[in-house]
Structures are given as structure tokens and as C-alpha cells.
Amino acid sequence: MALHAELHRHLGGSVVPRVLWRYLLRQGHPLAERFAVYEDFENFYTQPRATLEEYLELHTLVESVQTLEELPYFVYRLIRGAYVFENLAYLELRYTPYYRTNHHLTEAERIQQMKEVVQAVGEAARQTEYPIITTQLLCLHTRLPYAVNRAIVELAAKSEGMVSGIDMAGGTSLYAERMDEFVELYKYALALGLKTTAHLYETEEGSHPQLLPYISRIGHGIQIPLRYPELLAQVAQRGQCLEVCPTTYFQTGNLQSIDQLKVVFQRCFDSGVDIAICTDNAGLHNVRLPFEYENLLTRDVIDFHQMRRCQENAFRHAFAWPYLQPPQAFLSRLTAKATTLG
């Protein structure tokens, strides 16, 4: 059995349409009334969007139902599906904890409640039935004020054992006007011992070199080999890995054909830049990680040797992976962990 490590998956985008639709139906949500037939909801939920901004609005929908009380429901089903259908051995789950707090509370109270959110996600992810090694990445957000983002960094640092790093969510078009602030926060995170990643170079508007020196991995990063190949040598020297999420780029209108990714992979391989293949939002796409690999293979974007390199890159660049070993060596440790948990 092939084992996979998933480095870029959002909690909000991980809910598969069938699970979300059934939940909305039971809750009497307006969307369940609008889409009384499941197939209509699936088409609405998974259809490609014209822009990244339009695509990100779907996260707002899911965040609104992923309350503190309901998080165990969604996380359990996420872990179960990842184990049964994707053969995931390792999963990094990222989200903005502030958006899972009670919006009726004051900002200070919501900041305090974020700790409960992290605890709820961490406990729900520990499944003896489905023993995937998991860690959380807490996302700062471009629409949140500085005080909240700083509190997220500090919470990540205090949540050792459950959280291993930070990310930046909310659309890269808003980075520029607050870049000094975000660089400061990323420096702070590194000083606290956190790993860091950020959504960068996914789109042309999201190409912000100022943040590159302060991240351990690059969320997406496809515009570097496509438009700025002169940066590849620096990326390789820093040992940064690109988190490439193929289906996302067609869902957001960023790319028109999977063949366009050939240049991304080949230039990275030639320059010694590692790539980890990820899903980003497996629920929104209805495409799980093994099928991301399969689609790249069948369209001759990568070959089997390159696929194996990408699989091993995912384990090697995992933020909470202490052994730095390829998947084959992990199998015995996973079995031992399952025995211990049982």
C-alpha cells in the first residue's frame, strides 16, 4: 500500500460535498432548501470559479458552520476519509482559528476562545480507528487586524504537540498594503520556533518576494517557475519546497490546462527545487490526493520516478515529521503507533 503525506489541506475546503450537504439538510440550512437534490448542490459546490477571490468565498460558507461545537463532526469525517480513501499517513491541516469562534463574542473573547478551537481540532484528529499522524497549521488572515494575527502566532507557539507552524490565508492580492506587518509577524513566528509557509506566487498578483526569506515552504509557488525562473536558484539554496495543488489552478481560473504544469515540474526538477503534490481543498474539488498523482501521470506531466520524488519530498518537508525518512520506513512506525493507540 502506497502511503502519502499531505502538506497543504484547508479544514474549510476538506469537507466533501456529500458530508456537507447532509449536515446542511439536518440543520435546515437555507442552502439545503435551495439545493434539495444532492446533485444540484454538488454542482454548485465543486464547479470552477472565475477568480481566486470568488473561489475563496466558499471557505466563508464552510467556516460559518464549522463552529466550536461542530468541529469534531467535520474533523472526524475528514480523518476517516483521508485514511480509508487516500492512504494518508501524515496530514497537515490548516485553518484560521478565529473564524471558528463565536462571532457574538468580543474580539478579546474570541481570541481567548481560539485555544478551545485548537484543542477541539487536535482531539478530534486523534483517532485510534484511523491512526494518521496529524498536525495543525494556524492561518493568519489578510482581513484580520494585526492584534488577532499576532495572537494566532502566539497561540501556535504555545500549542506544542498540536500545532507546528503558521500560514497566511485570505487572498494574496491583499498582501502588498500590509507587507511590512506580515514580514514582522513571520519573523516573530520564526523566533518562537515555528515552521512557516504562505500562499505566494499562486497568481501573478500574489508574487511578493519580500516574504520569501521568511518561509520554510511556499504555498503553491507555481508562478516562480512559470514567470520568475531566475528565483529558482534562491529557492533551492534555501531548501524551500513548493506545495503544488494541481486541481486548484483550474478551479480558480489560474490555469487552463494541466499541461501548463509540465513547465513548473521540469524547471523545478532541473533547478533542484523540491515539489510536494497536495490537494489544497479536496472537498471543494471532489479530487483526493491519489487522483492528483494519477492525473499528473496520465497526462504525462510527470513520470513514475518523478512521482516518487514528490511523494518523498512531502515526507521530508513535513513540519511535524521528526524522522526525515521516506514513506517505506514510515510503515513500521505507523503500525507501532496504531498498536500503541489501540
C-alpha positions as CSV (number, residue, x, y, z in Angstrom):
1,M,0.0,0.0,0.0
2,A,1.4,3.4,-1.0
3,L,1.4,5.9,1.8
4,H,1.0,9.6,1.3
5,A,1.8,12.8,3.2
6,E,-0.5,15.8,2.7
7,L,1.1,19.1,3.3
8,H,-1.5,21.6,2.1
9,R,-5.1,21.0,3.0
10,H,-7.6,23.5,4.4
11,L,-10.1,22.5,7.0
12,G,-12.7,24.6,5.3
13,G,-12.2,23.1,1.9
14,S,-11.8,19.5,3.1
15,V,-15.4,18.8,3.7
16,V,-16.6,16.6,0.8
17,P,-19.9,17.8,-0.8
18,R,-22.0,14.8,0.4
19,V,-21.0,15.2,4.0
20,L,-21.6,18.9,3.9
21,W,-25.0,18.6,2.1
22,R,-26.2,16.0,4.7
23,Y,-25.2,18.3,7.5
24,L,-26.9,21.3,6.0
25,L,-30.0,19.2,5.4
26,R,-30.2,18.1,9.0
27,Q,-29.7,21.7,10.2
28,G,-32.4,23.1,7.9
29,H,-29.8,25.5,6.4
30,P,-31.1,27.8,3.6
31,L,-28.7,26.1,1.1
32,A,-30.4,22.8,1.8
33,E,-33.7,24.4,0.8
34,R,-32.1,25.9,-2.3
35,F,-30.5,22.6,-3.3
36,A,-33.0,20.0,-2.2
37,V,-31.4,17.5,-4.7
38,Y,-27.8,16.5,-3.8
39,E,-26.5,16.6,-7.4
40,D,-27.5,20.2,-7.7
41,F,-25.6,21.1,-4.5
42,E,-22.5,19.1,-5.7
43,N,-22.5,21.0,-9.0
44,F,-22.8,24.4,-7.1
45,Y,-20.1,23.4,-4.6
46,T,-17.5,21.9,-6.9
47,Q,-17.9,24.0,-10.1
48,P,-14.9,26.1,-11.2
49,R,-14.9,29.7,-10.3
50,A,-13.8,32.6,-12.5
51,T,-11.2,34.1,-10.0
52,L,-9.4,33.1,-6.8
53,E,-11.4,35.7,-4.9
54,E,-14.7,34.1,-6.0
55,Y,-13.3,30.6,-5.1
56,L,-12.3,31.8,-1.6
57,E,-15.9,32.8,-0.8
58,L,-16.8,29.1,-0.5
59,H,-14.5,29.0,2.5
60,T,-16.7,31.6,4.2
61,L,-19.7,29.3,3.7
62,V,-18.0,26.3,5.4
63,E,-16.4,28.4,8.1
64,S,-19.8,29.6,9.2
65,V,-20.9,26.0,10.1
66,Q,-17.6,24.8,11.5
67,T,-18.3,26.2,14.9
68,L,-16.5,25.1,18.1
69,E,-19.3,22.6,18.8
70,E,-19.5,21.2,15.3
71,L,-15.7,20.9,14.6
72,P,-15.5,17.3,16.0
73,Y,-18.2,16.2,13.5
74,F,-16.3,17.6,10.5
75,V,-12.8,16.6,11.6
76,Y,-13.7,13.0,12.3
77,R,-15.2,12.5,8.9
78,L,-12.2,14.2,7.3
79,I,-9.7,11.9,9.1
80,R,-11.8,8.8,8.3
81,G,-12.0,9.7,4.6
82,A,-8.2,10.5,4.4
83,Y,-7.3,7.2,6.0
84,V,-9.8,4.9,4.1
85,F,-9.8,6.5,0.6
86,E,-6.4,8.2,0.4
87,N,-3.9,6.1,2.3
88,L,-2.7,9.2,4.2
89,A,-0.1,8.5,6.8
90,Y,0.6,12.2,7.6
91,L,-1.7,15.2,7.4
92,E,-1.2,18.9,8.0
93,L,-4.5,20.6,8.5
94,R,-4.6,24.4,8.2
95,Y,-7.3,26.9,9.1
96,T,-7.9,30.3,10.7
97,P,-9.0,29.5,14.3
98,Y,-10.5,33.0,14.8
99,Y,-13.2,32.2,12.2
100,R,-14.3,29.1,14.2
101,T,-15.0,31.2,17.3
102,N,-18.4,32.6,18.3
103,H,-18.9,35.8,16.3
104,H,-21.2,37.1,19.0
105,L,-18.3,37.5,21.4
106,T,-16.0,40.5,21.6
107,E,-12.6,40.4,19.8
108,A,-10.8,39.7,23.1
109,E,-13.2,36.9,24.0
110,R,-12.8,35.3,20.5
111,I,-9.0,35.5,20.8
112,Q,-9.3,33.6,24.1
113,Q,-11.7,31.0,22.6
114,M,-9.2,30.2,19.8
115,K,-7.4,28.0,22.3
116,E,-10.5,25.9,22.6
117,V,-10.8,25.6,18.8
118,V,-7.2,24.3,18.5
119,Q,-7.9,21.8,21.3
120,A,-11.1,20.6,19.7
121,V,-9.4,20.1,16.3
122,G,-6.5,18.3,17.9
123,E,-8.6,15.9,20.0
124,A,-10.9,15.1,17.1
125,A,-8.0,14.4,14.8
126,R,-6.6,11.7,17.2
127,Q,-8.5,8.7,16.0
128,T,-7.4,5.2,17.2
129,E,-9.6,3.8,14.5
130,Y,-7.8,5.8,11.8
131,P,-4.2,6.4,13.0
132,I,-3.0,9.2,10.8
133,I,-0.2,11.4,12.2
134,T,-1.7,14.9,12.1
135,T,-0.6,18.4,13.0
136,Q,-2.2,21.8,12.6
137,L,-1.1,24.9,10.8
138,L,-2.8,28.1,12.1
139,C,-3.6,30.6,9.4
140,L,-3.1,34.3,9.8
141,H,-5.6,36.1,7.6
142,T,-5.2,39.2,5.4
143,R,-8.6,40.5,6.5
144,L,-7.9,40.2,10.3
145,P,-6.4,43.0,12.3
146,Y,-2.8,42.9,13.5
147,A,-3.7,42.1,17.1
148,V,-5.6,39.0,16.1
149,N,-2.9,37.7,13.7
150,R,-0.3,38.2,16.4
151,A,-2.4,36.3,18.9
152,I,-2.7,33.4,16.3
153,V,1.1,33.3,16.1
154,E,1.4,33.2,19.9
155,L,-1.2,30.5,20.2
156,A,0.6,28.4,17.6
157,A,3.8,28.7,19.6
158,K,2.0,27.7,22.8
159,S,0.2,24.7,21.3
160,E,3.2,22.4,21.0
161,G,2.2,18.9,20.2
162,M,-0.8,20.0,18.2
163,V,0.4,23.0,16.1
164,S,3.7,23.1,14.2
165,G,3.5,26.2,12.0
166,I,1.6,29.1,10.5
167,D,0.3,30.0,7.1
168,M,-1.4,33.1,5.6
169,A,-4.9,32.9,4.2
170,G,-7.3,35.3,2.7
171,G,-6.1,36.0,-0.8
172,T,-2.7,37.2,-1.9
173,S,-4.0,40.4,-3.6
174,L,-4.2,42.0,-0.1
175,Y,-0.6,41.2,0.9
176,A,1.0,44.3,-0.6
177,E,-0.6,47.0,1.5
178,R,0.3,45.2,4.8
179,M,3.6,43.5,3.8
180,D,5.8,45.2,6.5
181,E,3.3,43.9,9.1
182,F,3.3,40.4,7.7
183,V,7.0,40.2,7.5
184,E,7.2,41.3,11.1
185,L,4.8,38.6,12.1
186,Y,6.7,35.9,10.2
187,K,10.0,37.0,11.8
188,Y,8.2,36.7,15.2
189,A,6.9,33.2,14.3
190,L,10.4,32.0,13.4
191,A,11.9,33.5,16.6
192,L,9.3,31.4,18.5
193,G,10.5,28.3,16.8
194,L,7.5,27.8,14.4
195,K,7.7,26.5,10.9
196,T,6.2,28.8,8.3
197,T,4.5,28.7,4.9
198,A,2.5,31.2,3.0
199,H,0.3,31.4,-0.1
200,L,2.8,33.0,-2.5
201,Y,3.2,33.1,-6.3
202,E,0.0,31.2,-6.9
203,T,-1.2,34.1,-9.1
204,E,0.6,36.9,-10.8
205,E,-0.9,39.4,-8.2
206,G,0.4,37.1,-5.4
207,S,4.0,37.4,-6.4
208,H,5.6,39.0,-3.3
209,P,9.4,38.3,-3.0
210,Q,9.6,40.3,0.3
211,L,8.1,37.3,2.2
212,L,10.1,34.6,0.6
213,P,13.1,34.7,3.0
214,Y,10.9,34.0,6.0
215,I,9.0,30.9,4.9
216,S,10.0,27.2,5.2
217,R,7.8,26.1,2.3
218,I,6.0,28.0,-0.4
219,G,2.2,27.5,-0.7
220,H,1.7,26.9,-4.4
221,G,4.6,29.0,-5.9
222,I,3.8,28.0,-9.5
223,Q,4.5,31.5,-10.8
224,I,8.1,31.2,-9.8
225,P,9.0,28.6,-12.5
226,L,6.4,30.0,-14.9
227,R,7.2,33.7,-14.8
228,Y,10.2,34.2,-12.5
229,P,12.6,31.2,-13.1
230,E,15.5,33.4,-12.0
231,L,14.3,32.9,-8.4
232,L,14.6,29.1,-8.5
233,A,18.3,29.1,-7.6
234,Q,17.5,31.1,-4.4
235,V,14.6,28.8,-3.6
236,A,16.8,25.7,-4.0
237,Q,19.5,27.3,-1.9
238,R,17.1,27.9,1.0
239,G,15.8,24.3,0.7
240,Q,12.2,25.6,0.2
241,C,9.6,23.2,-1.1
242,L,6.7,24.2,-3.4
243,E,3.3,22.9,-2.3
244,V,1.7,22.4,-5.7
245,C,-2.0,21.8,-5.7
246,P,-2.9,21.0,-9.4
247,T,-6.7,21.0,-9.4
248,T,-6.9,24.3,-7.6
249,Y,-5.4,26.2,-10.6
250,F,-8.3,25.1,-12.8
251,Q,-10.9,25.7,-10.2
252,T,-9.7,29.3,-9.8
253,G,-9.2,30.1,-13.5
254,N,-5.4,30.4,-12.9
255,L,-4.5,27.8,-15.5
256,Q,-6.5,26.5,-18.4
257,S,-4.8,23.1,-18.9
258,I,-2.9,20.6,-16.8
259,D,-0.2,20.6,-19.5
260,Q,0.8,24.0,-18.3
261,L,2.2,22.4,-15.2
262,K,4.9,20.5,-17.2
263,V,7.0,23.6,-17.2
264,V,6.5,24.0,-13.4
265,F,7.7,20.5,-12.6
266,Q,10.5,20.3,-15.2
267,R,12.1,23.7,-14.2
268,C,11.9,22.8,-10.6
269,F,13.4,19.3,-11.1
270,D,16.2,20.9,-13.3
271,S,16.9,23.5,-10.6
272,G,16.9,21.2,-7.6
273,V,13.7,22.7,-6.2
274,D,11.5,20.1,-4.4
275,I,7.8,19.8,-5.1
276,A,5.2,18.2,-2.9
277,I,1.9,17.4,-4.6
278,C,-1.1,18.4,-2.5
279,T,-4.9,18.8,-2.7
280,D,-5.5,22.3,-1.1
281,N,-9.3,21.8,-0.9
282,A,-10.1,18.2,-1.6
283,G,-13.8,18.7,-0.7
284,L,-14.3,21.7,-3.0
285,H,-12.7,19.8,-5.8
286,N,-14.0,16.4,-5.1
287,V,-10.5,15.2,-6.0
288,R,-8.5,13.3,-3.4
289,L,-4.7,13.1,-3.2
290,P,-4.1,9.8,-5.1
291,F,-6.0,11.2,-8.0
292,E,-3.9,14.3,-8.1
293,Y,-0.9,12.0,-8.7
294,E,-2.9,9.9,-11.2
295,N,-4.0,12.9,-13.2
296,L,-0.4,14.2,-13.5
297,L,0.8,10.8,-14.5
298,T,-1.8,10.0,-17.1
299,R,-1.3,13.4,-18.7
300,D,2.4,12.9,-18.9
301,V,3.1,15.9,-16.7
302,I,5.4,13.7,-14.5
303,D,6.7,10.2,-14.8
304,F,6.7,7.5,-12.1
305,H,10.2,8.3,-11.0
306,Q,9.3,12.0,-10.5
307,M,6.1,11.0,-8.8
308,R,8.1,9.0,-6.2
309,R,10.4,12.0,-5.7
310,C,7.4,14.2,-5.0
311,Q,6.0,11.6,-2.5
312,E,9.3,11.5,-0.7
313,N,9.5,15.3,-0.7
314,A,6.2,15.5,1.1
315,F,7.6,13.4,4.0
316,R,10.9,15.1,4.0
317,H,9.4,18.6,4.2
318,A,6.7,17.8,6.7
319,F,6.7,20.2,9.6
320,A,6.0,17.7,12.3
321,W,7.9,14.8,10.8
322,P,10.9,14.1,13.1
323,Y,12.5,11.2,11.3
324,L,13.1,12.7,7.8
325,Q,12.6,9.2,6.3
326,P,10.9,8.1,3.1
327,P,7.4,6.5,3.2
328,Q,8.7,2.9,3.2
329,A,10.5,3.5,6.6
330,F,7.3,5.0,8.0
331,L,5.2,1.9,7.6
332,S,6.6,0.2,10.6
333,R,6.3,3.3,12.7
334,L,2.7,3.8,11.7
335,T,1.9,0.2,12.6
336,A,3.6,0.7,16.0
337,K,1.7,3.9,16.6
338,A,-1.6,2.1,15.8
339,T,-0.8,-0.7,18.2
340,T,0.1,1.9,20.9
341,L,-3.1,3.9,20.3
342,G,-5.2,0.7,20.4
